[in-house]
Amino acid sequence: MLNGHPSERLPNTLNVSFPGIAGRELLSRVAERVAASVGSACHSEADTVSGVLAAMGFDAGRALEAVRLSVGWMTTPEEIEAAAAALSEGAKGTGV
C-alpha cells in the first residue's frame, strides 16, 4: 500500500506498507538482495512509529509495516524489477 500522495512526491523515493509483515522483518528476509530502510537514519534501530506516517494519520500497524525505498541516478530498471520481485517474495515468505 502506497504511503503518501501518488504524484506529489520525490521522484526517486517511495514509502510503502506490506500488510501482515513488519517492515523490519521483511527487510531481514531480503537483506542480501535489497538495500532499504524502515525509517530515517536517526531512528534506524528503533521499532517506533514514524512521526511522519503518524502525522499523516496512519495507524501504528500500517506504519510499522512500512518500508522506505529510493533509487539513485545509477539504478537500472532491471535492479528495480529485481528489488520489487524480492520484496514481493519476501512479503509472501517465499524465495528467502
C-alpha positions in Angstrom: 0.0 0.0 0.0 1.4 3.4 -1.0 2.1 5.7 1.9 1.8 9.3 0.7 0.5 11.2 -2.3 0.5 9.3 -5.6 2.2 12.1 -7.5 3.2 15.0 -5.1 6.4 13.3 -4.0 10.1 13.0 -4.7 10.6 11.1 -8.0 13.2 8.8 -6.5 11.6 7.9 -3.2 8.8 5.5 -2.3 7.3 4.6 1.1 5.0 1.5 1.0 3.5 -0.8 3.6 3.3 -4.6 3.2 0.2 -5.8 5.2 0.8 -8.6 7.5 4.6 -8.3 7.9 6.6 -5.7 9.8 8.9 -3.7 7.6 12.0 -4.7 9.7 11.1 -8.4 9.3 10.6 -8.0 5.5 14.0 -6.3 5.1 15.7 -9.0 7.1 14.3 -11.6 4.6 15.6 -9.7 1.6 18.8 -8.2 3.1 21.1 -10.0 0.6 19.1 -8.6 -2.4 17.6 -5.2 -1.4 19.1 -2.2 0.4 16.2 -0.3 2.0 15.2 1.1 5.4 12.2 1.2 7.7 12.7 4.8 8.6 15.1 7.7 8.8 18.7 7.2 9.8 18.1 8.7 13.2 15.5 6.0 14.0 17.1 3.1 12.2 17.5 0.9 15.4 14.1 1.8 16.9 10.9 -0.1 16.4 8.8 3.0 16.7 6.1 4.5 14.5 7.5 7.1 12.1 6.5 10.5 13.2 5.8 11.4 9.6 3.5 8.5 9.0 1.7 9.2 12.3 1.2 12.8 11.3 -0.3 11.6 8.0 -2.9 9.7 10.0 -1.6 6.1 9.5 -2.3 3.7 12.4 0.6 2.0 14.2 0.1 -1.3 12.4 0.4 0.2 8.9 3.3 2.4 10.0 5.3 -0.5 11.3 4.7 -2.4 8.1 6.3 0.4 6.1 9.5 0.3 4.1 11.3 3.3 2.5 12.9 2.7 -0.9 14.9 5.1 -3.1 16.8 4.9 -6.3 19.9 6.8 -7.5 21.0 8.0 -10.8 22.9 4.8 -11.5 19.9 2.5 -10.6 18.8 0.4 -13.6 15.3 -0.7 -14.5 16.5 -4.3 -14.0 17.6 -3.5 -10.5 14.2 -2.0 -9.7 12.4 -5.1 -11.1 14.7 -7.4 -9.1 14.1 -5.5 -5.9 10.3 -5.5 -6.5 10.4 -9.2 -7.0 12.5 -9.8 -3.9 10.2 -7.7 -1.8 7.1 -9.4 -3.1 8.6 -12.9 -2.4 9.8 -11.8 1.0 6.4 -10.5 1.9 4.8 -13.8 0.9 7.5 -15.7 2.8 8.8 -17.3 -0.4 12.2 -17.2 -2.1 14.1 -16.5 1.0 
